[in-house]
Amino acid sequence: MKKGIVHMLEAILVSLTFLLIVPFLLYPFLIRTDWSYVQMSVNGQDLLSTLDRLPDPLDVGGEKFLQNIMGRNTSYLTDEITKNFRWLENRRINYGIETIGSIRNEIRVGVNCTDGAGGGCYNNRIEDEIGYLEYILRPAYINGRYVEFRVFPFSYDRMSRTKMDVILVRGEIQKNEANNRVDEIKSVFLERGTGIVGFYDAAPPANDDIETEIFGIKAGAVGDLSLGIDDIFINSDNASWPNYGIQKYFYGVGINQNFTYKWREENETAITLWSSQYWFRRNDTGCAAGVDWCRLDIDTDHLGTKDYDFFGKNEGYDFSITDPLGTDFDFEIEKIDQRGGFFVLNFDRGTPYRFETFENNPIRSRKSPITQEQYVLIETDTNKAAMVVNGSDETRWRAVWLSEEKSGDDINSLLKSALIWASDRSWWNVLRSVSGEHTKMSYFVSQGEDFYEPYWVELTLWYVY
C-alpha cells in the first residue's frame, strides 16, 4: 500500500492520544503492593517486553509476537506463552490478556426485525434478513488478519442481556422501531461504550428522536451549506476529526469476493461498482501441484462483457478500473485464498475513490456550520450528505448514518467500515476467570499493513491457590 506524510502525522497524533489518555482508564481495581505481587508485576512487565521482541513463529516477514497478537487464536497464544515462560506454571500464576484500542476480531452485529409483513425483515423473514446481511458483510481482511461480522436478531426488550457490539438499523421499519426505544438504546446499550449504525433513507424533516439525539442528522435543502467536495470522502488527512476513522478503515476493508454462487463453485464472479459489473476469473497458471487456482484474470471496463484485460495476476498486483464516466481508480489484489475460494481487493487511497452520486433527500449534520465538515463523510454535487457520524474516537459511544439509496460492493465496504468504527475496541485474546486479587500491567504496541493501528496489550496476573 502507498504510504505518505498523512500516515506519519496520523501515527504521531494517535500515539500521543493513547499515551496521554489510555493509562488513566486501565486501572479501575486496587493494585496489590506486597512483595509477592510487586515481584509478579515486574515479571509481567518483563514478559510483555520480551513478547515485543520475540519473533512470531507463524510470520514469515519477521514481525514480532505482540504485533500479530490480534491475528492469532487463543490456543496458539497460550501454547507459545507456556513454552517461553515456564515460570508462570512453576510459580502457580495464571493470566489473561486483553487488547485495548484495536479493531475486534469478531464484531457482533444485532439487528431488530420480526417475521411477517411489516416486521422490517428482508423478504419478511428473519432468516432472510440475517442471510442478506451476512452476505454483504463478508469478512474483511485488515492489517493482515480477518475481521468477521456475526449478525443475529435481537429484541429491545432483552437488550440489556444481549451481548452485541453494535446495533444495525436497516430500513425505515427498523428505524421507526428504534425511534420508539431511544431512551433505552442510550441508557441500556450505548452507555456500555458501544455504537449504532443507521442504514436507511432519511427523509425531511428528519426530526425523529433517533435522528436528532443519536444519529445527529437533520433536514437540509438543495443549495444548503456545501463543503465543496462531491462524492468522495471530505476528510482524508485530518486524523483529529471524527469523520477521519471510517475513510481510513474503508481503504483497508476493501472487497471480499468469492467464487461461490448458490452453493456452487464457479470459475468467474463479478463485483459491482457504480451500478456496473467488473468480472474476475480464476487462473491456474504457475500454481503448485494440486492447487486449482492461485491467480486472477481481471476485466477492468464497465461494460460487464467479460472481456478480460489482465491475465494471471497474483497478490500485490496493482491495477486500475474504469468507471462509467471514463475515470480510472486504482486497486490492489490484497489476498488470494484458494482454499476459501475468495479474493480480497483493496481500494487505493492514492486515487481517492469517488462514489456514484446519491440523489437522496437533502440531509445534513446537526452540528454547527463551522464544524459540519468534521462530521459529514460524503456529500453529493447537490449538497446532500450521504453519510454522517455523531461522536468520535474519544466519546463514550459512536453513531453513524448511511444512506441506503445506493448498493454495490463499495457501499458494502462503507457499511463494514461504519460498523467497525462504531463498535467497541477491546478484545480478550486470552480470557480467563480473573481472581479478585490480581495485578495488571500494559504495553503499547503499534503495527499496520493497510493503516496505522496502535493499541495497548494489558496483562492480568494472579496466583492460583
N, C-alpha and C positions, 0 to 999 in steps of 0.2 A: 504494500500500500504506500502511496505517496505521503510523505510527512513533511511539515514545514514549520515555520515560525509560530503558526496558530497552535499546533500541538505542544510546542515548547512553553508558550505562555500559559496554555491551559494546565499543563503539568505543574508549573510553578504555583499558579493560583490555587488549584485544588489541593496540592500538597500542603501549602500553608494553612488552608482552611482546616484540613484534617488535623494537622499538628497542633493548632490552636484550640480547636473546639472539642474534638472527639475524646481526648483523655478525661475531660471532666464528666463525661457521660458513661464511662466504662466501669465505675466502681461504686455501685449503689449498696454494696454489702460491707460489713465490718471486716477489716483485714487483720488477721492474727499477727501478733508481733513477738511471740515467744520464739526461743532459738530454733526449735524444730521447724516451725513454719517459715522463719527467716531463711534458714538453710534451703528449704524446699523452694522458696521463691527465687533464690539465687540460682538453684539448679534449673528451675523452669526458664529463667531468662537465658541461661546458657543453652538449654535445649532449643529455644526459638532461634537464637543467633546461629547455632550450628545448622539447623534446618535451612536457614537462609543462605548458608554456604555450601550445603550438601547438594550435589547434582541429583536431579531426578532420574532414576534408572530408566524410566519409560520415555524420556525426552531425548531424541537423537540430536537436538540442537544444542544441548548442554545447559538448558535453563535449570535454575535451582529449585529445590523441593517446594519452598514456600511460594514461589512464583506460579507453580502449577497446582497448588493445593485445591483450587476450585474445580479443576478438571479431573480429580481423582476421587474414586469412591471410598467409602468408609473402610471397607475390608483392606484395600491396598494401603491406606494411610496407617491403620493400626498395625499392620504387618511390618511396614518399614520402620515405624517408630519403635515397636517392640524389638526389632532386630538391632537397631542402632543405639537404643537407650535401655540397656538391661537393668540399670539402677532403679527404674520405675517399679519393676516387678520385685526386685530384691528388697526394696525398702517398703513394699506394700503401699505404693502410691498409685492412685487411679487418676484419670484425666479426661477432660472434654475440650474440644477445640471448636471455636466459633469464629466465623469471618464476618466482619462488620464493614459495610461500605461498598461491597462488591455486588454485582448482579447475581441474583439467586440462580442456582442450577435448575430449579423447578419452580415455576410461578403458578400458583393455584388461582384459577380464574372462576369466580362464581357468577352464574347468570340466573336471573329470575324470570321464569315463564311457566305456563301451565298448558296441558294438553287441551285441544279443542279450539273452536273458533273464538277469537277474541282473547286468547291466552298469551299472545305475543311470541309464540314459538314459530320457528321456520317450518313451513308446511303443517302448522297447527299441532306439532308433536315435539315433546321434549327430546326424544331420541334424535329427531332430525335436526333440531337446534344444536345439540351437542356435536353431532356429526359434522354439520356445516362449519361450526366454529373450529373444531379440531382440524378440519381440512385447511382453512385459511390461516390457522395459527400453527402451521407445521413448525417443528423445532428450528430454532435459529442457531447458527454456528458462529459464535462470537469469541474473539480473542483466544482461539484455539480450543474451545470447548462448546458442547451443546447446551442450549438453554431450552427446556421443554415447557410447554403450556398445558397444564392439566385443567380441562374445562369440566365443570359439573354444575348441576342445578342446585339452587338453594332457596329457602323460604325466609322472608324477612322476619317471620315470627321466631325463627331459630337462628337468627344471625349471630347472636352472642355466643352460640355453641358451635358455630361452623368455622372450621379452620380454612381460611382463604386469605390470599394476599392482596387481591384487587377484585372489585366488582365491575363487570362489564354490562352496561345498559345499552342494548341494541334495539333500535326501532322505537316508534312512538308509543306503542302499548307498554313496553317495558319502562320507558321514560315516565309515563303517567303513573305507573305503579310506584316507581321510585320517588316520584314527587309527593305521593301520599305518606312517605316514610322518611322525609328529610331529617327530622329531628333524631330519629332512631339511627339513621345512617351516620350522622355526625357523631352522636354521643356513644353509640354502641360499637360502631365499626371503625370509622376514620380516626378516632382518638387513640386507636392502637398504634398509629403510625403507618397505616395502610393507605390505599388510594382507590380511586374510582375513575372509570373511563366511560364517557358517553359517545356512542356511535350511532347517531341518528340525524335526520334533517331538522334543524331548529327552524321555527317559523315565527315571524313577528306576531305578537310583541315580545316573545321570548322572555317573559317575566314570571314564569313558574318559579317556585321556591328553589327547586333543584338547579335551575339555571342561574338565578341571582345569587344564591347562597353557597352553592357548591361549584358549578362549572364556571361561574364568573363571566357569563355572556349576556348580551342584550341585543335588541333590535338596532340595526343601523339604517343607513339609507344610501342609495347609489349617489356617489359624489361626496360621501362622508369622508372623514379623515383617511387619507391614503398614505401608506408607508412607502410607496414608490417602488415596490418590488413585486412583480407579478408571478404567481405560480411556482416560486422557488422559496426555499427557506429564507426568512427575513434576516435571521441572525446566524451567521456561520463562523464568527470569530470571537465573540464576547462571551467567555465562559462564565461570567458572573451573572448573566441574565437568565431568568427562569426558562426561557424558550430555547436555550442552547442544548440542553441534555438530549432531547428527543432527536434532533437532527444529528447529533453525534452518534447516537445508537443506530439511527437509520442507515448510516453508511457502514456499519458493522453487521447489522442484522441481515441485510441482503435478501436474496430469494432462494428458498429451498424448494427445488422442483424434483419430482420423482417420475419414474417411467411406468408407474402402475395406473391402470385405468380399469375401474370396476373389477378390482382384484385380479387383473390380467396384466402380465408384463408386456410392454410394447417396446419397440426399438426407437420410437420417436415420441416427443412430447413438446408442448408449446407453453411459453409464458405469455402473459397478457400485459401490455403496457400501452397507455394512450388509446385504449379500445382496439388495439391491433395485436395480432398474434406473431410471435417470433419462435421459429422451430429449432429444436435441438435433436441430434441423433447420436445414438451410441456408436462408438468406433472401437474396434479391437486391434488396431494397428500397433504392433510392438508390445502387446500385452504379454504377461507371463503365461506359461502353460496352465490351462485350466481356468483362466480368467476370461469371462465373456466379453468384457469391455473395460477400458481404462482411459479412454479419450472421448472427446466430443466433436461432432460436426456442428457448425453454427450458421444459422440463417439470420442475417443482420438487417434486412429491409423489412418494411412494414406491410408487405403485400400478402403475407401468410400463404405463400405458394410452395413452400419447402424447397426453394432454390438456394441450396447451401452455398455460403461464401467462404467459409473456413473449414478445414478438414483436419482431423486427428490432433486436436489441441488438448493439452493437459493442464493440471493445476498450475496456477500462477500466470496463465496466459491472459494478456490484456487485449481487449478488442472494443470496437465501437458499434453501437446500434443506432440506426437512423429512425427518427420519429416521423410521423406523417407530414410534418412541416418541413422536413429535409434537414433537421439539425442532428448532429451526431453527439451521442453521450457515451462516455467510457464505462466499461465494466471489466471485472476480473473474474476468472474461474477460481474461486476460493478453495473449493474442495470437490473431489470426486470420490464417492463411496460406492464401490462396485457391489459390495455385499448388501448394502441397504437399498441399492437401486436408485440412488438420487445424486444430484449435484447441487452445489451452492454457488450462486453468483453474488458478487458484491458490487454495489454502486460505487463509482469512483468519485470522491469529493473533488478531484482535480477539475472536473467539468460539472459544476453544480446542477443537480438533477432538476428538471422542470416538469411539473405535473400537468396533466390535462386540465384545462380551465374549468373551474367549478362555476356552475350557473345557479347555485342555491340562493335562498333568500338572504338579503343583507344582514349579516350578524357581525357584531364587534365584541371586543373585550369590554368589561365594565370598568376597567382601570381608567385613570385619567388620560386625556390626550397626550400628556407628556410621557407617560410610561406604557402606553399601549404597545409600542413596538417591542417591549420586553416580554410581552405575554402572547402576542399573536405569532403563530409559526408560519402560516401560509395565508396569503390573500390573493384574490383574483384581480384581473385587469379592470373589474368594475368596482373595486374597493370593497369586496366582501371577504370576510375572514372565513377560511375553510378549516382552521384548526387553532384552538386557543387553550392555553394552560392556565391553571389557577393554583398558586402555591409555588414552591421552589425546592431545591435540594435540601435546604435548611429548615423548611417548615415541617410541622408535625404530620400533616397529610398533604397529598397532592391529587389534583383533579385535572382531567383532560377532556375537551370536547372535540370530536372529529366529525365532519360532515360525512354522511353515508351515501351521498349522491353518486359518487364515482366508485368504480370497482376495478379490480385488477391486482396483479402481484405487487405493484408499487404501493397501492393503498393497503394491502395486507401487511406489508413491511412497516408502513406508518403505524398501523394498529398495534403490531407487535412492539414497536419502539415505545408507543404510548403506554402500553401495559407494563413494560419493563421500568419505565421512568416513574410510573405511579406506584409501583409495588414496593414492599419493604426490602431493605438491603442488608439483611443479616441472615446468616446461614450456619446451621450446626453441621460442620464437617464430620465431627465425631461427637455424637450425642450420648451422654450417659446421665444417670440419675445422680445429680451433684449432692455431695454431703453438705449438711448445714454448716460445718466448719471447713472452710476451704480458703485458698488464696488464688489471686488472679494476677496475670501479667500479660502485656500486649506487645506486639511488634508490628512496625509499619512496613508495608510491602507495596511495591509498585510494579506493574507489568502491563503489557498490552500489545497485541499484534495488529489489531484493527484501530484501536484508540487507547489512550492512556487510561488505566484503571487502578487507582490507588485504593488500598483497604488496610484494615487492621486485622491481624490474627490474634485472637485472645485465647490464652491457655488457662484453664482452670485445673488446679491440682488439689487433692485431698488424700488423707491417709485412710486406708481400709483397715478397720479394726476387727 
